[in-house]
Amino acid sequence: MSIDKRRALLDGALIVFAADGYSRASVDNIARAAGVSSRTIYNQFGDKATLFEAVIVDSARRVADAQIITVQRLLGKIVDLEADLIEFGRVWATPSPDYAPHFALVRQVAADAAHIPEGALRAWQETGPFRVRREIATHLRRIADAGHLDIVDADVAASHLVQLVAGDATARSYHGAIPLPDQEIHRLADAGVRAFLHGYAKS
């Protein structure tokens, strides 16, 4: 399969899985969306489960790559800790329209996780969210080493930061299904940053 055809297949499958979920998505519908035959899908991936894992890992990798660039840009050099974390939090909590299909797929995964192969879930987490969290943890450890934060476990601190700045907005928007106004996202993210600093700022 050519690179272009594989790209079209993965993109088409992402749209269908994001709309229908894992259980309801059919190989025939995916084939139509991708402009390939069902036989092509079976020849390349064997079954729907293998295709789904390829799709969610591919999508998670692309989103994680973009998120890591954001982390490096916003946490790579801290001048004013609170102001810089607030800037990070606002960006982090604001959904990117470029990756709307991926996060629609994540919503489907949350609803259908019991029917999705465990290996696919693990591969998605490792390729996407866990990799990004490790990047955030690396920066928080560096900021702590510079004397700005009091951190024992940087991985836990990274998880706390992400949950505090984006968790409330994510829940209130039903994981991005119903967008919140930017002003509300910023209010929630700012409060999350201040809660994080209350727990982790160097006294």
Backbone as JSON Lines, residues from 0, in Angstrom:
{"i":0,"aa":"M","n":[0.85,-1.19,0.0],"ca":[0.0,0.0,0.0],"c":[0.89,1.25,0.0]}
{"i":1,"aa":"S","n":[0.57,2.21,-0.86],"ca":[1.35,3.43,-0.94],"c":[1.14,4.26,0.33]}
{"i":2,"aa":"I","n":[2.07,5.18,0.58],"ca":[1.96,6.05,1.76],"c":[0.7,6.88,1.68]}
{"i":3,"aa":"D","n":[0.38,7.41,0.49],"ca":[-0.8,8.25,0.34],"c":[-2.08,7.45,0.6]}
{"i":4,"aa":"K","n":[-2.12,6.22,0.11],"ca":[-3.32,5.41,0.31],"c":[-3.48,5.03,1.77]}
{"i":5,"aa":"R","n":[-2.36,4.71,2.43],"ca":[-2.44,4.4,3.86],"c":[-2.9,5.62,4.65]}
{"i":6,"aa":"R","n":[-2.39,6.8,4.29],"ca":[-2.8,8.02,4.97],"c":[-4.3,8.25,4.8]}
{"i":7,"aa":"A","n":[-4.81,8.05,3.59],"ca":[-6.24,8.22,3.32],"c":[-7.06,7.21,4.11]}
{"i":8,"aa":"L","n":[-6.55,6.0,4.22],"ca":[-7.26,4.96,4.95],"c":[-7.32,5.3,6.44]}
{"i":9,"aa":"L","n":[-6.19,5.68,7.02],"ca":[-6.18,6.02,8.44],"c":[-7.06,7.24,8.72]}
{"i":10,"aa":"D","n":[-7.0,8.23,7.85],"ca":[-7.82,9.44,8.05],"c":[-9.3,9.12,7.91]}
{"i":11,"aa":"G","n":[-9.64,8.33,6.92],"ca":[-11.05,7.95,6.74],"c":[-11.56,7.13,7.9]}
{"i":12,"aa":"A","n":[-10.75,6.2,8.37],"ca":[-11.14,5.36,9.5],"c":[-11.29,6.2,10.77]}
{"i":13,"aa":"L","n":[-10.42,7.19,10.95],"ca":[-10.53,8.06,12.12],"c":[-11.88,8.77,12.13]}
{"i":14,"aa":"I","n":[-12.31,9.29,11.0],"ca":[-13.59,9.99,10.93],"c":[-14.74,9.06,11.3]}
{"i":15,"aa":"V","n":[-14.71,7.83,10.79],"ca":[-15.8,6.89,11.05],"c":[-15.78,6.43,12.51]}
{"i":16,"aa":"F","n":[-14.62,6.07,13.01],"ca":[-14.54,5.65,14.41],"c":[-14.94,6.8,15.34]}
{"i":17,"aa":"A","n":[-14.55,8.02,15.01],"ca":[-14.9,9.17,15.84],"c":[-16.4,9.43,15.84]}
{"i":18,"aa":"A","n":[-17.06,9.16,14.72],"ca":[-18.51,9.38,14.62],"c":[-19.31,8.23,15.2]}
{"i":19,"aa":"D","n":[-18.87,7.0,14.95],"ca":[-19.69,5.83,15.28],"c":[-19.19,5.04,16.49]}
{"i":20,"aa":"G","n":[-17.96,5.28,16.92],"ca":[-17.4,4.46,17.98],"c":[-16.85,3.15,17.45]}
{"i":21,"aa":"Y","n":[-16.13,2.45,18.29],"ca":[-15.5,1.2,17.86],"c":[-16.53,0.13,17.53]}
{"i":22,"aa":"S","n":[-17.49,-0.08,18.4],"ca":[-18.43,-1.2,18.22],"c":[-19.31,-1.02,17.0]}
{"i":23,"aa":"R","n":[-19.79,0.21,16.78],"ca":[-20.76,0.44,15.69],"c":[-20.1,0.66,14.34]}
{"i":24,"aa":"A","n":[-18.85,1.07,14.32],"ca":[-18.19,1.34,13.04],"c":[-18.07,0.06,12.23]}
{"i":25,"aa":"S","n":[-18.4,0.14,10.96],"ca":[-18.28,-1.04,10.09],"c":[-17.13,-0.87,9.12]}
{"i":26,"aa":"V","n":[-16.52,-1.97,8.76],"ca":[-15.43,-1.94,7.8],"c":[-15.91,-1.4,6.46]}
{"i":27,"aa":"D","n":[-17.13,-1.71,6.08],"ca":[-17.67,-1.21,4.81],"c":[-17.75,0.32,4.83]}
{"i":28,"aa":"N","n":[-18.23,0.89,5.93],"ca":[-18.32,2.35,6.01],"c":[-16.93,2.99,6.01]}
{"i":29,"aa":"I","n":[-15.99,2.35,6.71],"ca":[-14.62,2.87,6.72],"c":[-14.04,2.84,5.32]}
{"i":30,"aa":"A","n":[-14.27,1.75,4.6],"ca":[-13.76,1.62,3.24],"c":[-14.31,2.73,2.36]}
{"i":31,"aa":"R","n":[-15.61,3.01,2.49],"ca":[-16.22,4.08,1.68],"c":[-15.61,5.44,2.03]}
{"i":32,"aa":"A","n":[-15.44,5.7,3.33],"ca":[-14.88,6.98,3.75],"c":[-13.45,7.17,3.26]}
{"i":33,"aa":"A","n":[-12.7,6.06,3.19],"ca":[-11.3,6.13,2.79],"c":[-11.11,6.0,1.29]}
{"i":34,"aa":"G","n":[-12.17,5.63,0.58],"ca":[-12.05,5.45,-0.87],"c":[-11.26,4.22,-1.26]}
{"i":35,"aa":"V","n":[-11.37,3.16,-0.44],"ca":[-10.71,1.89,-0.75],"c":[-11.75,0.78,-0.64]}
{"i":36,"aa":"S","n":[-11.35,-0.42,-1.01],"ca":[-12.26,-1.56,-0.89],"c":[-12.13,-2.18,0.5]}
{"i":37,"aa":"S","n":[-13.19,-2.86,0.92],"ca":[-13.12,-3.58,2.2],"c":[-12.01,-4.62,2.17]}
{"i":38,"aa":"R","n":[-11.8,-5.23,1.02],"ca":[-10.75,-6.24,0.9],"c":[-9.37,-5.62,1.17]}
{"i":39,"aa":"T","n":[-9.18,-4.39,0.71],"ca":[-7.92,-3.7,0.98],"c":[-7.67,-3.57,2.48]}
{"i":40,"aa":"I","n":[-8.72,-3.22,3.22],"ca":[-8.58,-3.08,4.67],"c":[-8.21,-4.41,5.31]}
{"i":41,"aa":"Y","n":[-8.92,-5.47,4.92],"ca":[-8.63,-6.78,5.5],"c":[-7.23,-7.26,5.11]}
{"i":42,"aa":"N","n":[-6.83,-6.97,3.87],"ca":[-5.49,-7.38,3.44],"c":[-4.39,-6.67,4.21]}
{"i":43,"aa":"Q","n":[-4.64,-5.39,4.52],"ca":[-3.61,-4.58,5.18],"c":[-3.61,-4.73,6.7]}
{"i":44,"aa":"F","n":[-4.79,-4.91,7.29],"ca":[-4.89,-4.89,8.75],"c":[-5.44,-6.18,9.35]}
{"i":45,"aa":"G","n":[-6.06,-6.99,8.57],"ca":[-6.56,-8.26,9.07],"c":[-7.95,-8.21,9.66]}
{"i":46,"aa":"D","n":[-8.19,-7.26,10.54],"ca":[-9.5,-7.15,11.16],"c":[-9.71,-5.73,11.68]}
{"i":47,"aa":"K","n":[-10.92,-5.47,12.17],"ca":[-11.26,-4.12,12.62],"c":[-10.45,-3.72,13.85]}
{"i":48,"aa":"A","n":[-10.19,-4.68,14.73],"ca":[-9.44,-4.37,15.95],"c":[-8.04,-3.86,15.64]}
{"i":49,"aa":"T","n":[-7.38,-4.51,14.71],"ca":[-6.02,-4.1,14.33],"c":[-6.04,-2.74,13.65]}
{"i":50,"aa":"L","n":[-7.05,-2.52,12.82],"ca":[-7.2,-1.22,12.17],"c":[-7.42,-0.13,13.21]}
{"i":51,"aa":"F","n":[-8.3,-0.4,14.17],"ca":[-8.59,0.6,15.19],"c":[-7.33,0.99,15.96]}
{"i":52,"aa":"E","n":[-6.54,0.0,16.34],"ca":[-5.31,0.3,17.06],"c":[-4.37,1.15,16.2]}
{"i":53,"aa":"A","n":[-4.26,0.83,14.92],"ca":[-3.41,1.62,14.03],"c":[-3.91,3.06,13.95]}
{"i":54,"aa":"V","n":[-5.23,3.22,13.9],"ca":[-5.82,4.56,13.78],"c":[-5.59,5.38,15.04]}
{"i":55,"aa":"I","n":[-5.89,4.8,16.2],"ca":[-5.8,5.61,17.42],"c":[-4.35,5.89,17.78]}
{"i":56,"aa":"V","n":[-3.45,4.97,17.48],"ca":[-2.03,5.21,17.74],"c":[-1.49,6.29,16.8]}
{"i":57,"aa":"D","n":[-1.86,6.21,15.53],"ca":[-1.43,7.22,14.57],"c":[-1.94,8.6,14.95]}
{"i":58,"aa":"S","n":[-3.23,8.69,15.3],"ca":[-3.81,9.96,15.67],"c":[-3.21,10.49,16.96]}
{"i":59,"aa":"A","n":[-3.04,9.61,17.95],"ca":[-2.45,10.03,19.23],"c":[-1.03,10.52,19.04]}
{"i":60,"aa":"R","n":[-0.27,9.88,18.16],"ca":[1.12,10.3,17.93],"c":[1.15,11.72,17.34]}
{"i":61,"aa":"R","n":[0.29,11.99,16.39],"ca":[0.28,13.31,15.76],"c":[-0.14,14.4,16.76]}
{"i":62,"aa":"V","n":[-1.16,14.1,17.57],"ca":[-1.6,15.07,18.57],"c":[-0.51,15.27,19.63]}
{"i":63,"aa":"A","n":[0.09,14.17,20.09],"ca":[1.15,14.27,21.1],"c":[2.34,15.06,20.58]}
{"i":64,"aa":"D","n":[2.7,14.85,19.32],"ca":[3.82,15.61,18.74],"c":[3.54,17.11,18.83]}
{"i":65,"aa":"A","n":[2.3,17.51,18.5],"ca":[1.94,18.93,18.56],"c":[1.9,19.42,20.0]}
{"i":66,"aa":"Q","n":[1.38,18.6,20.91],"ca":[1.31,19.01,22.31],"c":[2.7,19.15,22.92]}
{"i":67,"aa":"I","n":[3.61,18.28,22.55],"ca":[4.96,18.36,23.09],"c":[5.65,19.64,22.62]}
{"i":68,"aa":"I","n":[5.4,20.05,21.39],"ca":[5.93,21.33,20.91],"c":[5.38,22.47,21.76]}
{"i":69,"aa":"T","n":[4.09,22.41,22.09],"ca":[3.48,23.43,22.94],"c":[4.12,23.43,24.32]}
{"i":70,"aa":"V","n":[4.31,22.27,24.9],"ca":[4.95,22.16,26.22],"c":[6.34,22.77,26.19]}
{"i":71,"aa":"Q","n":[7.11,22.43,25.18],"ca":[8.48,22.94,25.09],"c":[8.5,24.45,24.91]}
{"i":72,"aa":"R","n":[7.55,24.95,24.15],"ca":[7.49,26.4,23.91],"c":[7.09,27.17,25.16]}
{"i":73,"aa":"L","n":[6.11,26.65,25.91],"ca":[5.56,27.41,27.03],"c":[6.21,27.1,28.37]}
{"i":74,"aa":"L","n":[6.79,25.92,28.51],"ca":[7.44,25.57,29.77],"c":[8.96,25.51,29.66]}
{"i":75,"aa":"G","n":[9.46,25.71,28.44],"ca":[10.89,25.59,28.23],"c":[11.71,26.68,28.87]}
{"i":76,"aa":"K","n":[11.12,27.85,29.07],"ca":[11.83,28.95,29.71],"c":[10.85,29.69,30.6]}
{"i":77,"aa":"I","n":[11.06,29.59,31.89],"ca":[10.17,30.24,32.85],"c":[10.8,31.55,33.33]}
{"i":78,"aa":"V","n":[10.07,32.64,33.15],"ca":[10.52,33.96,33.61],"c":[9.72,34.37,34.84]}
{"i":79,"aa":"D","n":[8.38,34.34,34.7],"ca":[7.47,34.62,35.82],"c":[6.63,33.36,35.98]}
{"i":80,"aa":"L","n":[6.86,32.6,37.07],"ca":[6.27,31.27,37.2],"c":[4.75,31.29,37.06]}
{"i":81,"aa":"E","n":[4.07,32.13,37.82],"ca":[2.6,32.13,37.76],"c":[2.11,32.57,36.38]}
{"i":82,"aa":"A","n":[2.66,33.64,35.86],"ca":[2.21,34.14,34.56],"c":[2.49,33.13,33.45]}
{"i":83,"aa":"D","n":[3.64,32.49,33.5],"ca":[3.99,31.52,32.46],"c":[3.12,30.26,32.56]}
{"i":84,"aa":"L","n":[2.83,29.82,33.78],"ca":[1.94,28.66,33.93],"c":[0.51,29.0,33.53]}
{"i":85,"aa":"I","n":[0.08,30.23,33.79],"ca":[-1.25,30.63,33.35],"c":[-1.34,30.62,31.83]}
{"i":86,"aa":"E","n":[-0.31,31.11,31.17],"ca":[-0.31,31.06,29.7],"c":[-0.38,29.61,29.22]}
{"i":87,"aa":"F","n":[0.43,28.74,29.83],"ca":[0.38,27.32,29.48],"c":[-1.01,26.75,29.73]}
{"i":88,"aa":"G","n":[-1.58,27.03,30.9],"ca":[-2.88,26.47,31.25],"c":[-3.97,26.88,30.3]}
{"i":89,"aa":"R","n":[-3.98,28.14,29.9],"ca":[-5.02,28.6,28.98],"c":[-4.91,27.91,27.62]}
{"i":90,"aa":"V","n":[-3.69,27.79,27.13],"ca":[-3.49,27.1,25.85],"c":[-3.87,25.63,25.98]}
{"i":91,"aa":"W","n":[-3.44,25.01,27.07],"ca":[-3.67,23.58,27.27],"c":[-5.16,23.26,27.36]}
{"i":92,"aa":"A","n":[-5.92,24.12,28.02],"ca":[-7.34,23.85,28.24],"c":[-8.21,24.2,27.05]}
{"i":93,"aa":"T","n":[-7.65,24.91,26.06],"ca":[-8.43,25.33,24.9],"c":[-8.33,24.28,23.79]}
{"i":94,"aa":"P","n":[-9.44,23.67,23.4],"ca":[-9.38,22.63,22.37],"c":[-8.87,23.18,21.04]}
{"i":95,"aa":"S","n":[-8.06,22.38,20.36],"ca":[-7.56,22.77,19.03],"c":[-8.48,22.21,17.96]}
{"i":96,"aa":"P","n":[-9.03,23.07,17.1],"ca":[-9.91,22.55,16.03],"c":[-9.18,21.62,15.06]}
{"i":97,"aa":"D","n":[-7.86,21.75,15.0],"ca":[-7.09,20.9,14.09],"c":[-7.19,19.43,14.47]}
{"i":98,"aa":"Y","n":[-7.44,19.16,15.74],"ca":[-7.46,17.77,16.21],"c":[-8.83,17.37,16.75]}
{"i":99,"aa":"A","n":[-9.88,18.05,16.26],"ca":[-11.23,17.72,16.72],"c":[-11.6,16.26,16.48]}
{"i":100,"aa":"P","n":[-11.27,15.66,15.32],"ca":[-11.61,14.24,15.14],"c":[-10.95,13.33,16.17]}
{"i":101,"aa":"H","n":[-9.71,13.64,16.54],"ca":[-9.02,12.8,17.54],"c":[-9.76,12.84,18.86]}
{"i":102,"aa":"F","n":[-10.14,14.03,19.3],"ca":[-10.79,14.12,20.6],"c":[-12.23,13.63,20.55]}
{"i":103,"aa":"A","n":[-12.85,13.67,19.38],"ca":[-14.13,12.99,19.22],"c":[-13.95,11.49,19.38]}
{"i":104,"aa":"L","n":[-12.86,10.97,18.85],"ca":[-12.55,9.55,19.02],"c":[-12.3,9.23,20.49]}
{"i":105,"aa":"V","n":[-11.61,10.1,21.2],"ca":[-11.36,9.87,22.63],"c":[-12.69,9.82,23.39]}
{"i":106,"aa":"R","n":[-13.64,10.67,23.02],"ca":[-14.96,10.6,23.66],"c":[-15.62,9.25,23.41]}
{"i":107,"aa":"Q","n":[-15.49,8.75,22.2],"ca":[-16.06,7.44,21.87],"c":[-15.37,6.34,22.68]}
{"i":108,"aa":"V","n":[-14.07,6.46,22.83],"ca":[-13.32,5.45,23.6],"c":[-13.82,5.43,25.05]}
{"i":109,"aa":"A","n":[-14.05,6.6,25.62],"ca":[-14.54,6.65,26.99],"c":[-15.87,5.94,27.14]}
{"i":110,"aa":"A","n":[-16.71,6.04,26.11],"ca":[-18.03,5.41,26.17],"c":[-18.0,3.93,25.83]}
{"i":111,"aa":"D","n":[-16.97,3.5,25.12],"ca":[-16.96,2.14,24.55],"c":[-15.76,1.32,25.01]}
{"i":112,"aa":"A","n":[-15.1,1.77,26.07],"ca":[-13.82,1.16,26.46],"c":[-13.94,-0.32,26.76]}
{"i":113,"aa":"A","n":[-15.07,-0.75,27.3],"ca":[-15.22,-2.16,27.67],"c":[-15.19,-3.08,26.46]}
{"i":114,"aa":"H","n":[-15.46,-2.53,25.26],"ca":[-15.51,-3.34,24.05],"c":[-14.28,-3.18,23.16]}
{"i":115,"aa":"I","n":[-13.35,-2.36,23.59],"ca":[-12.15,-2.09,22.79],"c":[-11.02,-2.97,23.3]}
{"i":116,"aa":"P","n":[-10.26,-3.6,22.4],"ca":[-9.15,-4.45,22.86],"c":[-8.21,-3.7,23.79]}
{"i":117,"aa":"E","n":[-7.84,-4.36,24.89],"ca":[-7.01,-3.72,25.9],"c":[-5.67,-3.26,25.32]}
{"i":118,"aa":"G","n":[-5.13,-4.02,24.39],"ca":[-3.86,-3.64,23.79],"c":[-3.94,-2.32,23.05]}
{"i":119,"aa":"A","n":[-5.06,-2.07,22.41],"ca":[-5.24,-0.81,21.7],"c":[-5.29,0.36,22.67]}
{"i":120,"aa":"L","n":[-5.97,0.15,23.8],"ca":[-6.04,1.21,24.8],"c":[-4.66,1.52,25.38]}
{"i":121,"aa":"R","n":[-3.9,0.47,25.67],"ca":[-2.55,0.68,26.22],"c":[-1.65,1.39,25.21]}
{"i":122,"aa":"A","n":[-1.74,0.97,23.95],"ca":[-0.9,1.58,22.91],"c":[-1.24,3.05,22.73]}
{"i":123,"aa":"W","n":[-2.52,3.37,22.77],"ca":[-2.95,4.77,22.66],"c":[-2.4,5.6,23.82]}
{"i":124,"aa":"Q","n":[-2.56,5.1,25.04],"ca":[-2.1,5.85,26.2],"c":[-0.59,6.08,26.16]}
{"i":125,"aa":"E","n":[0.15,5.03,25.79],"ca":[1.6,5.14,25.8],"c":[2.09,6.08,24.69]}
{"i":126,"aa":"T","n":[1.47,6.02,23.54],"ca":[1.89,6.85,22.41],"c":[1.48,8.3,22.59]}
{"i":127,"aa":"G","n":[0.34,8.53,23.23],"ca":[-0.19,9.87,23.37],"c":[-0.07,10.45,24.76]}
{"i":128,"aa":"P","n":[-1.09,10.28,25.6],"ca":[-1.12,10.99,26.9],"c":[0.08,10.73,27.8]}
{"i":129,"aa":"F","n":[0.55,9.48,27.9],"ca":[1.67,9.21,28.8],"c":[2.95,9.87,28.3]}
{"i":130,"aa":"R","n":[3.15,9.87,26.99],"ca":[4.36,10.49,26.43],"c":[4.36,12.0,26.68]}
{"i":131,"aa":"V","n":[3.19,12.61,26.53],"ca":[3.09,14.04,26.77],"c":[3.3,14.35,28.25]}
{"i":132,"aa":"R","n":[2.72,13.53,29.11],"ca":[2.87,13.77,30.54],"c":[4.33,13.66,30.96]}
{"i":133,"aa":"R","n":[5.06,12.72,30.38],"ca":[6.49,12.63,30.7],"c":[7.24,13.88,30.28]}
{"i":134,"aa":"E","n":[6.85,14.47,29.15],"ca":[7.48,15.72,28.72],"c":[7.2,16.84,29.7]}
{"i":135,"aa":"I","n":[5.95,16.95,30.14],"ca":[5.6,17.97,31.13],"c":[6.38,17.73,32.42]}
{"i":136,"aa":"A","n":[6.47,16.47,32.83],"ca":[7.19,16.14,34.06],"c":[8.65,16.56,33.98]}
{"i":137,"aa":"T","n":[9.27,16.37,32.82],"ca":[10.67,16.77,32.63],"c":[10.84,18.26,32.87]}
{"i":138,"aa":"H","n":[9.91,19.05,32.36],"ca":[10.01,20.5,32.52],"c":[9.73,20.9,33.97]}
{"i":139,"aa":"L","n":[8.76,20.26,34.61],"ca":[8.47,20.6,36.0],"c":[9.66,20.25,36.9]}
{"i":140,"aa":"R","n":[10.32,19.13,36.62],"ca":[11.5,18.77,37.4],"c":[12.59,19.83,37.23]}
{"i":141,"aa":"R","n":[12.77,20.3,35.99],"ca":[13.78,21.34,35.75],"c":[13.42,22.63,36.49]}
{"i":142,"aa":"I","n":[12.13,22.98,36.47],"ca":[11.68,24.2,37.16],"c":[11.88,24.04,38.67]}
{"i":143,"aa":"A","n":[11.63,22.82,39.17],"ca":[11.86,22.56,40.6],"c":[13.34,22.65,40.94]}
{"i":144,"aa":"D","n":[14.18,22.1,40.08],"ca":[15.62,22.13,40.31],"c":[16.15,23.56,40.33]}
{"i":145,"aa":"A","n":[15.43,24.46,39.62],"ca":[15.83,25.87,39.61],"c":[15.34,26.61,40.85]}
{"i":146,"aa":"G","n":[14.6,25.9,41.72],"ca":[14.19,26.47,42.99],"c":[12.81,27.08,43.02]}
{"i":147,"aa":"H","n":[11.99,26.84,41.97],"ca":[10.67,27.48,41.89],"c":[9.53,26.6,42.39]}
{"i":148,"aa":"L","n":[9.72,25.3,42.36],"ca":[8.67,24.37,42.78],"c":[9.25,23.37,43.77]}
{"i":149,"aa":"D","n":[8.37,22.85,44.62],"ca":[8.75,21.81,45.58],"c":[8.06,20.51,45.14]}
{"i":150,"aa":"I","n":[8.8,19.66,44.44],"ca":[8.23,18.47,43.82],"c":[8.98,17.24,44.28]}
{"i":151,"aa":"V","n":[8.23,16.24,44.72],"ca":[8.82,14.95,45.06],"c":[8.75,14.01,43.86]}
{"i":152,"aa":"D","n":[7.59,13.93,43.24],"ca":[7.36,13.05,42.08],"c":[6.89,13.9,40.92]}
{"i":153,"aa":"A","n":[7.75,14.14,39.95],"ca":[7.43,15.03,38.83],"c":[6.3,14.47,37.97]}
{"i":154,"aa":"D","n":[6.21,13.15,37.84],"ca":[5.15,12.56,37.04],"c":[3.79,12.82,37.67]}
{"i":155,"aa":"V","n":[3.71,12.68,38.98],"ca":[2.46,12.98,39.68],"c":[2.14,14.47,39.58]}
{"i":156,"aa":"A","n":[3.15,15.31,39.72],"ca":[2.93,16.76,39.6],"c":[2.42,17.12,38.21]}
{"i":157,"aa":"A","n":[2.97,16.48,37.18],"ca":[2.51,16.74,35.81],"c":[1.04,16.35,35.65]}
{"i":158,"aa":"S","n":[0.67,15.21,36.23],"ca":[-0.72,14.78,36.18],"c":[-1.62,15.79,36.89]}
{"i":159,"aa":"H","n":[-1.17,16.27,38.05],"ca":[-1.95,17.26,38.79],"c":[-2.11,18.55,37.98]}
{"i":160,"aa":"L","n":[-1.03,19.01,37.37],"ca":[-1.1,20.25,36.59],"c":[-2.11,20.13,35.45]}
{"i":161,"aa":"V","n":[-2.03,19.04,34.71],"ca":[-2.94,18.85,33.57],"c":[-4.39,18.77,34.04]}
{"i":162,"aa":"Q","n":[-4.62,18.01,35.11],"ca":[-5.99,17.87,35.61],"c":[-6.53,19.19,36.15]}
{"i":163,"aa":"L","n":[-5.69,19.92,36.85],"ca":[-6.16,21.17,37.45],"c":[-6.45,22.25,36.41]}
{"i":164,"aa":"V","n":[-5.63,22.34,35.36],"ca":[-5.85,23.41,34.39],"c":[-6.92,23.05,33.36]}
{"i":165,"aa":"A","n":[-7.1,21.76,33.08],"ca":[-8.02,21.38,32.0],"c":[-9.16,20.47,32.43]}
{"i":166,"aa":"G","n":[-9.06,19.86,33.59],"ca":[-10.06,18.87,33.98],"c":[-11.46,19.42,34.1]}
{"i":167,"aa":"D","n":[-11.59,20.58,34.73],"ca":[-12.92,21.16,34.94],"c":[-13.52,21.59,33.6]}
{"i":168,"aa":"A","n":[-12.72,22.23,32.76],"ca":[-13.22,22.64,31.43],"c":[-13.59,21.42,30.6]}
{"i":169,"aa":"T","n":[-12.81,20.36,30.69],"ca":[-13.11,19.14,29.95],"c":[-14.42,18.53,30.41]}
{"i":170,"aa":"A","n":[-14.63,18.48,31.72],"ca":[-15.86,17.91,32.24],"c":[-17.07,18.76,31.87]}
{"i":171,"aa":"R","n":[-16.95,20.07,32.0],"ca":[-18.08,20.95,31.73],"c":[-18.44,21.01,30.25]}
{"i":172,"aa":"S","n":[-17.46,20.74,29.41],"ca":[-17.72,20.74,27.96],"c":[-18.03,19.34,27.45]}
{"i":173,"aa":"Y","n":[-18.18,18.4,28.36],"ca":[-18.41,17.0,27.99],"c":[-17.32,16.53,27.02]}
{"i":174,"aa":"H","n":[-16.08,16.72,27.49],"ca":[-14.9,16.32,26.72],"c":[-14.85,16.99,25.36]}
{"i":175,"aa":"G","n":[-15.23,18.27,25.34],"ca":[-15.13,19.05,24.11],"c":[-16.32,18.97,23.19]}
{"i":176,"aa":"A","n":[-17.34,18.21,23.55],"ca":[-18.51,18.07,22.67],"c":[-19.32,19.36,22.61]}
{"i":177,"aa":"I","n":[-19.37,20.09,23.73],"ca":[-20.1,21.36,23.79],"c":[-19.1,22.43,24.2]}
{"i":178,"aa":"P","n":[-18.57,23.19,23.25],"ca":[-17.48,24.13,23.55],"c":[-17.88,25.18,24.59]}
{"i":179,"aa":"L","n":[-16.92,25.53,25.43],"ca":[-17.1,26.61,26.38],"c":[-16.54,27.91,25.8]}
{"i":180,"aa":"P","n":[-17.06,29.06,26.23],"ca":[-16.46,30.33,25.81],"c":[-15.02,30.43,26.3]}
{"i":181,"aa":"D","n":[-14.18,31.1,25.52],"ca":[-12.78,31.26,25.9],"c":[-12.62,31.87,27.29]}
{"i":182,"aa":"Q","n":[-13.48,32.85,27.6],"ca":[-13.38,33.51,28.9],"c":[-13.57,32.51,30.04]}
{"i":183,"aa":"E","n":[-14.5,31.57,29.87],"ca":[-14.75,30.58,30.91],"c":[-13.6,29.58,30.99]}
{"i":184,"aa":"I","n":[-13.07,29.18,29.85],"ca":[-11.9,28.29,29.84],"c":[-10.74,28.94,30.57]}
{"i":185,"aa":"H","n":[-10.51,30.21,30.3],"ca":[-9.4,30.91,30.94],"c":[-9.62,31.02,32.46]}
{"i":186,"aa":"R","n":[-10.85,31.29,32.85],"ca":[-11.14,31.4,34.29],"c":[-10.85,30.09,35.0]}
{"i":187,"aa":"L","n":[-11.3,29.0,34.41],"ca":[-11.09,27.69,35.02],"c":[-9.62,27.3,35.01]}
{"i":188,"aa":"A","n":[-8.94,27.57,33.91],"ca":[-7.51,27.24,33.82],"c":[-6.69,28.05,34.81]}
{"i":189,"aa":"D","n":[-7.0,29.33,34.92],"ca":[-6.27,30.19,35.86],"c":[-6.44,29.69,37.29]}
{"i":190,"aa":"A","n":[-7.67,29.32,37.64],"ca":[-7.92,28.8,38.98],"c":[-7.14,27.51,39.2]}
{"i":191,"aa":"G","n":[-7.04,26.69,38.17],"ca":[-6.27,25.45,38.27],"c":[-4.8,25.7,38.49]}
{"i":192,"aa":"V","n":[-4.25,26.68,37.81],"ca":[-2.83,27.02,38.0],"c":[-2.59,27.49,39.44]}
{"i":193,"aa":"R","n":[-3.49,28.32,39.95],"ca":[-3.29,28.82,41.31],"c":[-3.42,27.7,42.34]}
{"i":194,"aa":"A","n":[-4.3,26.75,42.08],"ca":[-4.39,25.59,42.97],"c":[-3.11,24.76,42.9]}
{"i":195,"aa":"F","n":[-2.58,24.6,41.7],"ca":[-1.32,23.86,41.53],"c":[-0.2,24.55,42.31]}
{"i":196,"aa":"L","n":[-0.1,25.87,42.16],"ca":[0.96,26.6,42.85],"c":[0.77,26.58,44.37]}
{"i":197,"aa":"H","n":[-0.46,26.55,44.81],"ca":[-0.72,26.46,46.26],"c":[-0.1,25.17,46.81]}
{"i":198,"aa":"G","n":[-0.15,24.12,46.01],"ca":[0.38,22.84,46.47],"c":[1.87,22.64,46.19]}
{"i":199,"aa":"Y","n":[2.38,23.32,45.13],"ca":[3.74,22.98,44.68],"c":[4.74,24.15,44.68]}
{"i":200,"aa":"A","n":[4.25,25.37,44.83],"ca":[5.2,26.5,44.79],"c":[6.16,26.44,45.97]}
{"i":201,"aa":"K","n":[7.4,26.78,45.7],"ca":[8.43,26.78,46.74],"c":[8.11,27.86,47.75]}
{"i":202,"aa":"S","n":[8.05,27.5,49.01],"ca":[7.73,28.47,50.04],"c":[8.98,29.23,50.48]}
